[in-house]
């Protein structure tokens, strides 16, 4: 990462979605930090804190705050802390998604109303809620980045209801990019290939998905959280100032294969 060292010098960013040291959000946060950014990290609750705190400590995070996106008061408190500490925000990484197991493992046609609503709220509308609070802090422009998956574009076995949810996330990225573009706030999505993370472990037959990706990707390999982080650092930097509304694949080329 040494080559990225000056890219984010002087910038401050919020990273939401670190679950442990193997999270995609961790790979991104490490790349941001290595590129010179000062960071705020969040953890879901007291149960999650012991897994996230070592990451925050390792990255010398300036702020380490609880955040359950279903609780607006926690979102408000987080952005108050950012305002008090920095008075601005240069970038935001939203790397969270959730679906109840019984809905994730079933057919789309069988998804419950409550499960669908919660999956959309946590995985998609939370990006809107964060963006609304980040916008006033990005007076000089900035970048908002979220994390999608190829299942938003094509039907992927066992991804089930998360396919439509991620499709909604990508449509939201485009709408936010159009609305915030005049303020020089860019909104993009990363679409990584499958990575062995805690979140991915909830998908049925995930090992099969991993092996298919390895076999079919033009580069014949899986991507790492370091690969994803390197691209994320570039996207939130000024080098990508003309890129907005994009879905950027980091999947060793898997998405181009029929």
N, C-alpha and C positions, 0 to 999 in steps of 0.2 A: 504493500500500500504506500510505500515511500513516495512513489510518483504522484500520488494524490495530495501530498502534504499541504500545498498552499491553497488548494481549491476552495475550501470552506473557511479559511481563516477569517475570524471576526464575525462569523455568523452564529446565530443561536437557533436551536431547533428542538421540537417536541417529538418524542418517539413513543407511540402508543401501541402496545401489542407484544412486548417482551414477556414470554412465559417462563423461559429458562435460557441457559447458555446456547441451546441449539436452535432457538427460534430464528425465523427469517428476520424478524425485527432486530434481533441481536446482531446478526450479520450486517444489517444496514447501519445500526447505531455505531458499531465498531468502525465501519468505513467512514461515517460522518466524523467521528472523533479523530480518527487517524488523519483525516483531511483538514483538521483544525477547528471544527465546530465545537461550541459549548452546548451541552445537552440537558434536557429535562426528560426523565423517564417516569413511567407510571407502572403501577402494579394493581391487579384486579381487587385483591382483598387480603386479609391477614393470612389466609391459607397459602396464597401465591407469593406473598412477600419474601419468604426465605429462599425461593428459587430465583427471584428477580434482583434482590438486593446485592448479591455478589457481582452481578453484571453491572449494576449502577455504580458500585464501588470501583470495579475494574476500569470503568470508563470515566471515572471522576465526574459523575453527573452532578450538575449544580443544583438540580431540583429532583426530588424523588417523592412522588405523590400518589395517593390511592386514586383509582378511577374505575368505577363501574359505570359504563356509559348508559345504563338504564336509569341512573340516578342523576338527574339534572343538577342537583345541588353540588355533586362532586365535580361535574364538568365546570360549573361556575366557579367553584373554589380553585380548581386547577388553573383556570385562565386568569383569575385574580392574582394568584401567586406569580404567574408569568409576567403579568402587567407590573406588579410591584417590584419584581426582581430585575426584569430586563426592559420593560416598557415597549417591547416590540417582539416580533417573531418572524424569522426569515424562512423557516420551512417546518412542515409538519408531516410526519409519517403515520398513517392510519393503517395498521396491520392487524385487524381484528375481524373475526367472523365466528358465528355460533349457530348451531342448529341442534335441537333436541335429538337424542339418539334414535328414538322411535320414529321420528320424521325423516331423519337423514338416511336411515337404513331401509325405509319403505319406498314404494313407488311414488312418483310425483302425484299421480292421481289420488293416492291415499293420504297425502299430507294433510294434517289437521289445520283448521283455520288458525288456531292459537299458535301452533308450531311455525306456520308460514309467517304469521305476523311478527313473531319474536325473531325469527331468522332475519327477516327484512329490517327490522328495527335495529338490531345489534350490528348486522353486517353492512347495512347500506345507510339507513337514516342517521346512524351515529356519525357518518362522514359529513352529512349535511349539518348536523348540530355542531360538530367541531369547526367546520368551515365558517359557519356563521359567527362563532366566537373568535376565530383566528383573523377574520377579515379586517377588523379595526386595527389589529396589531401589525398588519402588513402594509403600512402606509407607503412604504417605498418599494412595494412589490414583494413577491415571495413565491414559494412553491408548496403545493399540497400534493402529497403522493399517497396512493393507496395500493393494495395488493389484491390482484384478481387471479384467475386461473383459466386455462384453455377450455375448461368445461362451461365457461360462459358463452363460447362460440359454437362448440360442437357437443353432441351428447357423448359423455364419457361414462362408461359402465361404472355403476356404484357411486357416482357423484350425486346422482338423484336430484333432490330439490335445491341443492347448492348451485346447480347449473343456472336455473332461472334467477336465483338470488345474485350470483356473480354477474349475470347479464344485466340485471338492474343496476348493479354497482358501476359497470362500465358505461351504461347510458347516463348515469348520474355524473360521472367524470366529465363526459362531453358537455352536459348542460352547465355544470359549474364552471368549466373552462370558458364557455361562451359568455357567461354572465360576469365573470371576474376578470376576463382578459383586459378590458379597458383600464383596470386598476393595476395592470402588470402582475397579477397573481395567476400563476400557472397551476393547472390541475392535471395530473397524469396518473396512470396506473402501471405498475409492474405486473407482468404475468409470468411468474417463474414456472419452470418444470417441477415435477413432484420432488419434494424434499422430505426426508424423515424427520418430522417435527411432532411435537405433542398433539397439535391440532390435527395433523394428517392421520395420526393413529386412529382417529375415530371413523375413518372411511373404511368400509368393508373391502376386503381383498386388496388392501393397499399395496401389499408386496407384489401382486400381479401387475398393478398399475406402474409401479417402479420399474419392474423388469421390462415391461413393454416399452416404456419411455427410453430406457437404456438401449434396447435393441433397435428401436426405430429412429431415434434421433440421428441426424446426419453425422454428428460428432461421436456417436456411439458412447455416450457417457451421460451421467447425471450431473446436474449443476449443484453447486454448494452455496451455503449462505454467504460465503465470501464473494462468490461470483455475483450474486444478487446485490450484495452491499456495494460492490464497486460500481455497478450500473446506477444504483440509487443515489450514490454520492454525485455522480455526474449529472443526474437529472435535477437534483436540487441546487446545483451550482449555477453560476452565471453563464457557464459554457453552454447550457441548454436553455438560454433565455428565449429562444424562438420556438421552443417545443411546448405545446400545450394541447390537451385533449387526446393525448396519445395513449395507446395500450402498447407497452414495450415488452416484448417477449424476451425472457432470459431462460431458455430451455434447450440449449444446444441444437436448436433448429427443429425440434420436434413438431412445432405448429405448422411447418410447411408441408409435411408429409400427408398424403391422402390415406 
